[in-house]
């Protein structure tokens, strides 16, 4: 077996360090250094001189044009969130759909879809909608579990709908075009959003008491005032989103260039609404720096981990194991999805991308699997894990801002129907790869 046993021990040691609460980036680096020294002492083919390659790897990371999209899209979403434009968007759509049974929950799903296409950050979307819409739905008689579930599920769409940070990081780890991954994820993302909306409408029709229409007296804006507010709060952000995503999909701009334009566009929208000031810029820049630095630090640490793990024969061992599973392609898809889901219950998507994807990609390539489709399948799976009880991250985000009358148990139970919908969509995407490939192939014609 050679020194593969040491590579497996290294992987276990990393998880133990991670579960102890040690930062992810330092867990990667610390485990790499520790097992690199151990491997060198026991005669494993770990050459200390290979560490001299790390500066080149890190410089290549910093000069990666694709990863430059991350700060732009984070800044875009942060400006919309911190300027209050996201809040105004939710309130306006809530008024427009208020006369409909389940209208506010439907508004939450629509706004979650729109915010997913701007922020790309799950935590921001779930927290903003939880703070604004959950008290409103409870005040007007919505079922607690339906209200919480709609927020958790739609807020987590930021995992999948472009320009998702998950897709940007996945594209880098899979070695594929982020534009192709954006195109491939669009239809499955809209399928998820549509399934949530259909579920809410059907439930409101069958059980009107769970999702009543807003009382007439609460709809204080109408006529020309409502039209003006709709243009200001709904149409202009949608134009920005369409301009950003459209420029990517039609090949006018790269995702990084489109992200830069989107960031400037968000500032223009904030300025047009007289909300652009230095405090807003500072807060948005701080949020962007925190998230971007987190990604880069993990990337640096994982490079060291990967270098040592590969030297110990870990990647070759894992690839051979996955390729030679009984059942071939089908077995690989089942095992890889189970692994991603289980990791997604406990870890953030960034850690999973740097831990699991480098181990799965060689096997997927050996089996002839389309990596764009595989990346979208992983993203849907991560989204399902993100709302899965008892430790789904979105559940904790909502719990942090939920009113006291909504218990932790109710928040966790609220996610179950939406998890079932996500699993159904995941099965459809796996069974019909054209749900991913259609837009990608159309863009190549």
Buried (B, 14 or more C-beta within 10 A) or exposed (E): EEBBEBBBBBBEBBBEBBEEEBBBBBBBBBBBBBBBEBBBEEEBEBEEEBBEEBEEBBEEBEEEEBBBBBBBBBBBBBBBBBBBBBBBBBBBBBBBBBEBBBBBBBBBBBBBBBBBBBBBBBBBBBBBBBBBBBBBBBEBBBBBBBBBBBBBBBBBBBBBBBBBBBBBBBBBBBEBBBBBBBBBBBBBBBBBBBBBBEBBBEBBEEEEEBBBBBEEEEBEBEEEEBEEBBEBBBEBBEEBBEBBBEBBBEEEBBBBBBBBBBBBBBBBBBEEBEBBEEEBBEBBBEBBEEBBEBBBBBBBBBBBBBBBBBBBBBBBBBBBEBBEBEEEEEBBBEBBBEBBBBBBBBBBBBBBBBBBBBBBBBBBBBBEBBBBBBBBBBBBBBBBBBBBBEEBBBBBBBBEBBEEEBEBEBBBBBBEBBBEBBBEBBEBBBEEBEBBBBBBEEBEE
